[in-house]
Amino acid sequence: MKTSYKLYFSFLFVLLTFSLSSAQTGEIFRLDGGNSTYAFGVNERGDLQPLYWGGRLGAHDSIPPAHSLAEMASFDSPATTTPQEYAGWGAGLFTEPALKVSFADGNRDLVLHFLKIASSSSNSAEIVLKDISREIYVTLAYSMDSESGILARSASIENREKQPVLIEQAAFAQWTLPPAHYTLSYLTGRWAGEWTLNQEPIQGGARVLESRRGSTGHQANPWFAISREGGRDTATAADEEHGEVWFGALAWSGSWRMTVEHTQLDALRVTGGFNPFDFGYKLKPGEHLDTPIFYAGYSAHGLGGASRLLHHFELAHILPQAPDPKPRPVIYNSWEATEFKVDEAGQMALAEKAASIGVDRFVMDDGWFGKRNTDHAGLGDWYVNPEKFPHGLKPLIDKVHSLGMDFGLWVEPEMVNPDSDLYRKHPDWVLNFPGRPRSESRNQVVLNLARADVRDYI
């Protein structure tokens, strides 16, 4: 590790050896994997404080224990200036919180302090935090991949109060980097213009990346990369193959938000999780909310190195059939050739052409079901159209298999046309405010999957 970077960390970050006993002030938790080390510890206020995240440290490297930062001014208290692993909104916190709740009596102050170690090993840990007086417990889970050094973090929020509490904001994790000049990389896009790379210097204040769509997508991707700029030491600037890069991705397909915050003391914090916009989760007594995972890692080999680490991790641990996923199949899809005009003879002819060019999987697209001849009708009626396929789909499936290909079928189960048997029978199944116009797009509306009867139907 470069000496100059150690000096940056000496302002905020400390490291000692990992301890399996009940942690007291000054004890540190250290996780090693690949070429990186992540460490955090308990300061004298009882905060769980991030200490180090970067290149792998030696077994005997030692830095002074964690300490809450001194009050910089009457309006810059340690609650705001001292970074926390998972900050509750309370005690005068003005930076982005990880957790924000409202209690039944109207209290909204939440101060999370270290309580105990639930479990630990050389590359994993579960740490329990508790509010200073209320019965709110948060278990932080850490698991570092031994090969890539990618760290999986999540939180479990438990209510042991006698009344429900309302969770207004819940992050999966928070990440902290020391003062330096950084560049943020993130991805946005649109239909036919996906995955546009945006790069900008990180300035004071907060940069918000988010999706309010109820799902992820190419409009904004729940991924970030933060690379070091050269500053005065231009030799340390990150590029495609050289320099330090921190990166992460949310393992979540719903509405999300990531806040990249440059604090008044020039530290950098990344908070990511459920999007608090239009969010409120009632947690009843005895219940707990388990967040999805926020994955993040470190590369000393630039953006290219970060990309390779994340891709290798996904291949080994995320994709189906991991750690030896099958090669992605070459797919032929019928849409561009036939659109809604699908039938048994025509699809069999297409399948023969697809097989002749080496296709692995033949997919029949829209038009095979219900009264589906245009996008105005039939969506939601998932029965085979008897005029187009008088013998059902089995003859076509058998034909595709005989040609040495897998068979795939297009469905859109979460959507329904108002002109459909399903909607006429169950108009209350769609997402809609009573007495308000339906929010239609492409002549269709969205089924309410929060309803058990809708899930059972699908």
C-alpha positions in Angstrom: 0.0 0.0 0.0 1.2 3.5 -0.8 2.4 5.5 2.2 0.4 8.5 1.0 -2.8 6.6 1.2 -2.1 5.3 4.7 -1.7 8.9 5.7 -5.2 9.6 4.4 -6.6 6.8 6.5 -4.7 7.8 9.6 -7.1 10.7 10.0 -10.2 8.5 10.3 -9.3 4.9 10.3 -7.8 2.3 12.6 -7.0 -1.4 12.7 -6.3 -4.1 15.2 -6.6 -7.9 15.1 -10.0 -9.6 15.0 -11.3 -10.6 18.4 -13.9 -13.3 19.1 -14.8 -12.0 22.6 -17.5 -9.5 23.5 -16.1 -6.3 22.0 -15.4 -3.3 24.3 -14.4 0.1 23.3 -11.3 -0.1 21.0 -11.9 -3.6 19.8 -11.7 -4.1 16.0 -13.2 -6.5 13.6 -11.1 -7.4 10.5 -12.2 -9.2 7.4 -9.6 -10.3 4.7 -10.3 -11.7 1.3 -8.5 -11.6 -2.0 -6.3 -8.5 -2.1 -8.4 -6.4 0.2 -9.1 -5.8 3.9 -12.1 -4.4 5.6 -12.1 -3.4 9.2 -14.5 -1.7 11.7 -14.6 -1.2 15.4 -16.3 0.3 18.5 -15.4 3.8 19.6 -15.7 5.3 23.1 -19.3 6.5 22.4 -20.3 2.9 21.5 -20.7 3.7 17.8 -19.7 1.0 15.3 -17.2 2.9 13.3 -15.7 2.0 9.9 -11.9 1.9 10.1 -10.4 0.7 6.9 -11.3 -0.5 3.4 -8.6 -1.0 0.8 -5.6 -3.1 -0.1 -4.9 -6.1 2.0 -2.9 -5.3 5.1 -0.2 -7.4 6.7 -1.0 -9.7 9.6 0.9 -7.4 12.0 -0.2 -4.0 10.6 -1.5 -2.0 13.5 -3.1 1.5 13.7 -4.4 3.3 16.8 -8.0 2.4 18.0 -11.2 4.0 16.8 -12.1 7.3 18.2 -15.1 9.6 17.8 -14.1 12.8 16.0 -13.9 15.9 18.1 -16.6 18.5 17.8 -15.5 20.7 15.0 -17.9 23.5 15.8 -21.2 23.9 17.8 -23.1 22.8 14.7 -20.7 19.9 13.7 -21.2 17.4 16.5 -19.4 14.0 16.5 -22.7 12.3 15.7 -22.5 13.9 12.2 -18.7 14.1 11.6 -17.8 10.6 12.9 -18.6 7.9 10.3 -20.7 5.0 11.4 -21.2 1.5 9.9 -25.0 1.8 10.2 -26.2 5.1 11.4 -29.6 5.7 13.0 -31.4 9.0 12.5 -31.0 10.6 15.9 -28.6 12.4 18.2 -28.2 15.3 15.8 -27.2 13.3 12.7 -27.3 15.5 9.6 -25.8 13.1 7.1 -27.7 10.3 5.3 -28.9 7.8 7.9 -29.0 4.0 7.3 -32.2 3.6 9.4 -35.0 6.0 10.2 -38.0 4.9 12.2 -41.1 6.4 13.9 -42.2 4.9 17.2 -45.9 4.6 18.3 -45.6 7.5 20.7 -44.3 9.8 18.0 -40.6 9.6 19.0 -38.3 9.5 16.0 -34.9 9.5 17.6 -32.8 6.4 17.0 -29.2 6.0 18.3 -27.7 2.6 17.5 -24.8 1.4 19.7 -22.8 -1.8 19.7 -24.4 -4.5 21.8 -22.6 -7.8 21.0 -21.0 -10.2 18.5 -23.6 -12.7 17.3 -21.1 -14.8 15.3 -17.7 -14.4 13.7 -15.0 -16.1 11.7 -12.0 -15.0 9.7 -14.1 -13.7 6.8 -17.6 -13.2 8.2 -19.3 -11.6 11.2 -22.7 -10.8 12.6 -22.8 -7.7 14.9 -25.8 -6.7 16.9 -26.6 -3.0 17.5 -29.4 -1.7 19.8 -31.0 1.7 20.4 -29.7 3.4 23.6 -33.2 3.0 25.3 -35.8 1.5 22.9 -36.1 -2.2 22.0 -34.9 -1.9 18.4 -32.2 -4.3 17.4 -30.2 -4.3 14.2 -28.0 -7.3 13.2 -25.4 -6.4 10.6 -24.2 -9.4 8.5 -20.8 -9.3 6.8 -19.4 -12.0 4.5 -16.2 -11.5 2.5 -15.4 -13.7 -0.5 -12.0 -15.3 0.0 -11.0 -15.0 -3.7 -12.3 -11.7 -4.9 -12.5 -9.8 -1.6 -16.0 -8.7 -2.4 -17.9 -8.1 0.7 -21.6 -8.9 1.2 -23.4 -6.7 3.7 -27.0 -6.7 4.9 -29.1 -5.8 7.9 -31.9 -7.4 9.9 -34.1 -4.9 11.8 -36.1 -6.4 14.8 -38.8 -4.7 16.8 -39.1 -5.9 20.4 -41.2 -2.9 21.4 -44.7 -3.5 22.6 -46.1 -1.4 19.8 -45.5 -1.4 16.0 -42.9 0.9 14.6 -42.8 2.5 11.1 -39.6 2.0 9.2 -39.3 5.1 7.0 -35.9 4.4 5.6 -33.7 1.3 5.6 -30.3 0.9 3.9 -28.7 -2.5 3.3 -25.3 -1.0 4.2 -23.2 2.1 4.4 -19.6 2.5 3.0 -17.1 5.1 4.0 -13.9 6.3 2.3 -11.4 8.8 3.7 -10.8 12.4 2.4 -9.4 12.4 -1.2 -10.3 13.5 -4.7 -12.7 11.0 -6.2 -14.5 10.3 -9.5 -17.9 8.6 -9.5 -19.0 6.3 -12.3 -22.6 5.1 -12.7 -24.9 3.8 -15.4 -28.1 5.2 -16.9 -30.0 4.7 -20.1 -33.2 4.3 -22.0 -34.8 1.8 -24.5 -32.3 1.3 -27.3 -29.7 3.3 -25.5 -28.9 1.2 -22.5 -25.9 1.2 -20.1 -24.6 4.7 -20.7 -21.5 5.3 -18.6 -21.5 8.6 -16.7 -18.4 9.8 -14.9 -18.1 13.0 -12.8 -15.9 14.4 -10.0 -17.4 14.0 -6.6 -18.0 17.5 -5.1 -19.4 18.6 -1.8 -23.0 17.6 -1.1 -24.8 14.5 -2.2 -25.3 12.7 -5.5 -28.5 10.6 -5.6 -28.8 7.5 -7.9 -32.2 5.9 -7.7 -35.2 4.1 -9.3 -38.8 4.8 -8.3 -40.2 2.4 -10.8 -40.8 -0.5 -8.5 -38.1 -2.3 -10.4 -34.5 -2.0 -11.6 -33.9 -1.3 -15.3 -31.7 0.5 -17.8 -33.0 4.0 -16.7 -30.7 3.7 -13.7 -28.6 0.8 -12.6 -28.0 0.0 -8.9 -24.2 0.0 -9.3 -21.4 2.5 -8.6 -17.7 2.8 -8.9 -15.5 5.4 -7.1 -12.0 5.9 -8.4 -9.2 8.0 -7.0 -8.3 11.2 -8.9 -4.7 12.2 -9.0 -5.0 15.4 -7.0 -1.5 16.7 -6.2 -0.2 13.1 -6.6 -1.1 12.5 -10.3 0.8 9.2 -10.3 -2.0 7.7 -8.1 -4.9 8.6 -10.4 -7.0 5.6 -11.4 -7.6 4.6 -15.1 -8.7 1.5 -16.8 -5.9 -0.7 -15.6 -4.2 1.2 -12.7 -5.2 2.9 -9.5 -7.6 2.3 -6.7 -11.3 1.8 -7.3 -14.2 1.0 -4.9 -17.3 -0.5 -6.4 -20.6 -1.9 -5.4 -24.1 -3.2 -6.5 -27.4 -3.7 -4.8 -28.8 -7.3 -5.0 -32.3 -6.0 -5.2 -34.9 -5.7 -8.0 -37.3 -3.2 -6.4 -37.2 0.6 -6.0 -33.8 1.5 -4.7 -31.6 4.5 -3.9 -27.9 5.1 -3.4 -26.6 8.4 -2.0 -23.0 9.3 -2.6 -22.3 11.9 0.0 -19.2 14.2 0.3 -19.2 15.4 3.8 -18.1 18.8 5.2 -14.9 17.1 6.4 -14.3 15.8 2.9 -14.9 12.1 3.8 -17.1 10.1 1.4 -20.1 8.0 2.4 -22.2 5.7 0.2 -25.6 4.7 1.5 -27.8 2.2 -0.4 -31.0 0.3 0.0 -34.7 0.6 -0.3 -35.8 3.8 -1.9 -37.5 5.8 0.9 -39.7 7.5 -1.7 -43.3 6.3 -1.1 -41.9 3.8 1.4 -43.2 2.9 4.8 -42.8 -0.6 6.4 -44.8 -1.3 9.6 -42.9 -3.6 11.8 -45.1 -5.3 14.4 -43.8 -6.4 17.8 -41.7 -9.5 17.4 -41.2 -9.0 13.7 -38.0 -8.3 11.8 -37.2 -6.9 8.4 -34.3 -8.6 6.6 -32.7 -6.4 3.9 -31.2 -7.7 0.7 -27.5 -7.6 0.2 -25.3 -4.7 -0.8 -22.1 -6.1 -2.5 -19.0 -4.1 -2.7 -15.3 -4.5 -3.4 -11.9 -2.9 -3.9 -9.5 -3.0 -6.9 -5.9 -1.7 -7.1 -6.0 -2.3 -10.8 -8.3 0.4 -12.0 -11.8 0.2 -13.4 -10.9 -2.9 -15.5 -9.8 -4.7 -12.5 -13.0 -3.8 -10.6 -15.0 -5.1 -13.6 -13.2 -8.4 -13.7 -13.5 -8.9 -10.0 -17.3 -8.3 -10.0 -17.8 -10.5 -13.1 -15.8 -13.4 -11.7 -17.7 -13.1 -8.4 -21.1 -13.2 -10.3 -20.0 -16.2 -12.3 -18.8 -18.1 -9.2 -21.6 -17.2 -6.8 -24.6 -15.5 -8.3 -25.5 -17.0 -11.7 -27.5 -20.3 -11.8 -25.4 -23.4 -11.8 -22.6 -21.5 -9.9 -19.7 -22.1 -9.5 -19.7 -23.7 -13.0 -22.5 -21.9 -14.9 -23.4 -23.1 -18.3 -22.5 -20.9 -21.3 -25.3 -18.5 -22.3 -27.4 -20.1 -25.1 -27.7 -18.6 -28.5 -31.4 -17.7 -28.7 -33.7 -17.2 -31.7 -36.9 -15.2 -30.9 -39.8 -15.3 -33.3 -41.0 -11.7 -32.7 -39.2 -9.9 -35.5 -40.2 -12.5 -38.1 -43.9 -13.0 -37.2 -44.9 -10.6 -34.5 -48.5 -11.7 -33.4 -49.0 -13.9 -36.5 -47.8 -17.1 -34.9 -49.2 -20.6 -35.8 -48.0 -24.1 -35.7 -46.8 -24.4 -39.3 -45.1 -21.0 -39.4 -43.2 -21.6 -36.1 -42.1 -25.0 -37.2 -40.6 -23.5 -40.4 -38.8 -20.8 -38.4 -37.5 -23.5 -36.0 -35.9 -25.3 -38.9 -34.2 -22.1 -40.1 -33.0 -21.4 -36.5 -31.5 -24.8 -36.1 -29.7 -24.5 -39.5 -27.6 -21.6 -38.2 -26.7 -23.2 -34.8 -29.3 -21.7 -32.5 -29.4 -23.3 -29.0 -32.9 -22.2 -27.9 -35.9 -21.3 -29.9 -38.3 -18.9 -28.3 -41.9 -18.3 -29.5 -42.9 -14.8 -28.6 -46.2 -13.0 -28.2 -49.4 -14.0 -29.9 -49.8 -17.7 -28.9 -52.4 -17.3 -26.2 -56.0 -16.1 -25.7 -57.4 -13.7 -28.3 -54.0 -12.1 -28.8 -53.8 -10.7 -32.3 -52.7 -7.2 -31.4 -51.4 -5.6 -28.2 -54.9 -4.3 -27.4 -56.4 -7.6 -26.1 -55.8 -11.0 -24.6 -52.9 -10.3 -22.2 -53.6 -12.2 -19.0 -55.5 -15.1 -20.6 -52.8 -17.7 -20.5 -54.4 -20.5 -22.5 -53.3 -21.7 -26.0 -55.2 -20.1 -28.9 -57.0 -23.0 -30.4 -57.2 -21.5 -33.9 -53.4 -21.0 -34.2 -52.5 -24.2 -32.4 -55.4 -26.7 -32.7 -53.3 -29.5 -31.2 -51.8 -27.4 -28.4 -48.1 -26.5 -28.2 -46.8 -30.1 -27.9 -46.3 -30.7 -31.6 -44.2 -27.5 -31.9 -42.2 -28.3 -28.7 -41.5 -31.8 -29.9 -40.4 -30.4 -33.3 -38.0 -27.9 -31.6 -36.5 -30.6 -29.4 -36.1 -33.0 -32.4 -34.0 -30.2 -34.0 -31.6 -30.2 -31.0 -32.8 -27.0 -29.4 -34.4 -26.0 -26.2 -37.9 -24.5 -26.4 -38.8 -21.2 -24.8 -42.1 -19.4 -24.5 -42.8 -15.7 -24.0 -45.1 -14.7 -21.1 -45.7 -11.4 -19.3 -47.5 -12.7 -16.2 -47.6 -9.4 -14.3 -49.5 -7.5 -17.0 -53.1 -7.6 -18.2 -55.1 -5.9 -21.0 -58.4 -4.3 -19.9 -59.8 -6.2 -23.0 -59.3 -9.7 -21.5 -61.3 -12.4 -19.8 -59.1 -12.0 -16.7 -59.7 -8.3 -16.3 -63.5 -8.6 -17.0 -63.6 -11.3 -14.2 -61.3 -9.5 -11.7 -61.0 -5.8 -12.4 -60.0 -5.3 -8.7 -56.8 -7.3 -9.3 -54.9 -4.4 -11.0 -52.9 -1.7 -9.3 -55.1 1.3 -9.2 -56.5 3.9 -6.8 -60.3 3.5 -6.5 -62.1 6.3 -8.4 -59.0 7.3 -10.3 -58.2 6.7 -14.0 -56.2 3.5 -14.7 -52.5 4.2 -15.5 -52.3 2.4 -18.8 -49.2 2.0 -20.9 -49.2 0.1 -24.2 -52.9 -0.8 -23.6 -52.1 -2.7 -20.4 -52.1 -2.4 -16.7 -50.2 -4.0 -13.9 -51.5 -6.8 -11.7 -51.2 -6.3 -7.9 -48.8 -9.1 -6.9 -49.2 -8.0 -3.2 -52.5 -9.9 -3.3 -52.4 -13.6 -2.5 -55.1 -14.5 -5.0 -53.2 -12.8 -7.8 -50.0 -14.7 -6.9 -52.0 -17.9 -6.8 -53.4 -17.3 -10.2 -50.0 -16.6 -11.7 
